[in-house]
Amino acid sequence: LVKTHPGLVWVTITGHGISGNAAHWTGFGDDAAVAAGLSAAYYNATGEVGLVGDAIADPLSGIYAARMAYDQFRSGHAARMIFSMSAVVKEAMDFESDALPGRLRQWAGSC
């Protein structure tokens, strides 16, 4: 369908990708964030062990995938787009790398 219908966009969201050993793991928002390194970043920023957000990877990945799919749809070119929740969290962490430690300390102070 993707090849034969101009502009059709097919989106796949997984916990940890479609190849390699992690592709067979069940993915939930919390474990995807841990796999991306968010809990390690939290520990490094605060000295505390814990999760950041509640299933943060789920809504973050959905919003990101929807935005990317919309952009692809508007291009008029068919595509299958594959997103990994752990990769989306990692990309968000990289994007916010300068501000992340302070935000994590702020998060810890609000809990």
C-alpha positions in Angstrom: 0.0 0.0 0.0 2.8 2.4 0.9 4.4 2.0 -2.5 1.3 2.2 -4.5 -0.6 5.1 -2.8 1.2 8.4 -3.0 1.4 10.1 0.3 0.3 7.1 2.4 2.3 7.1 5.6 2.6 3.9 7.7 3.8 4.4 11.3 5.3 1.7 13.5 6.1 2.4 17.1 8.1 -0.2 19.1 9.6 -0.3 22.5 13.1 -0.9 21.4 13.4 -1.2 17.7 12.7 -3.8 15.0 16.1 -5.5 14.9 18.6 -6.9 17.3 17.9 -8.6 20.6 16.0 -5.6 22.0 13.5 -5.9 19.2 12.0 -8.9 21.1 11.6 -7.0 24.3 8.2 -5.8 25.4 8.2 -2.1 25.6 6.5 0.1 28.2 7.1 3.8 28.7 9.0 3.4 31.9 11.4 0.7 30.7 11.9 2.5 27.4 13.0 5.6 29.3 15.3 3.5 31.5 16.8 1.9 28.4 17.4 5.3 26.9 19.4 6.4 30.0 16.9 8.7 31.6 17.1 7.0 35.0 20.9 7.1 34.9 20.7 10.8 34.0 18.4 11.3 37.0 20.8 9.5 39.3 23.7 11.5 38.0 21.9 14.8 38.5 20.4 14.0 41.9 22.2 11.0 43.5 18.8 9.4 43.8 17.5 6.2 42.2 14.1 6.6 40.5 12.0 6.9 37.5 11.3 10.2 35.8 7.8 10.9 34.7 5.1 8.2 34.4 5.6 6.2 31.2 7.1 9.3 29.7 8.2 7.5 26.5 4.6 6.7 25.5 3.3 10.2 25.0 6.6 11.6 23.9 6.9 8.9 21.2 3.3 9.4 20.1 3.7 13.1 19.7 7.0 12.8 17.9 5.8 10.1 15.5 2.6 12.0 14.7 4.6 15.1 13.9 7.1 13.2 11.7 4.3 11.4 10.0 2.4 14.6 9.3 5.5 16.2 7.8 6.0 13.1 5.7 2.4 13.1 4.6 2.6 16.8 3.6 5.7 15.9 1.4 3.4 13.7 -0.7 5.7 10.8 -0.6 4.7 7.4 0.7 6.7 6.0 3.5 6.9 3.5 6.4 8.2 5.3 9.4 9.6 3.3 12.3 10.1 4.8 15.8 11.5 3.2 18.9 10.3 4.6 22.2 13.7 4.2 23.7 15.4 6.0 20.8 12.9 8.9 20.9 13.6 9.4 24.6 17.3 9.3 23.9 17.0 11.9 21.1 14.9 14.1 23.4 17.6 13.8 26.1 20.3 14.6 23.6 18.3 17.7 22.4 18.0 18.9 26.0 21.4 17.8 27.2 22.4 21.2 28.6 19.2 21.8 30.5 18.5 18.2 31.5 20.4 18.0 34.8 18.7 21.1 36.2 15.3 19.9 35.1 15.9 16.5 36.7 16.9 18.2 39.9 13.8 20.3 39.7 11.7 17.1 39.1 13.3 15.5 42.2 12.4 18.5 44.3 8.7 18.4 43.3 8.3 14.7 44.2 
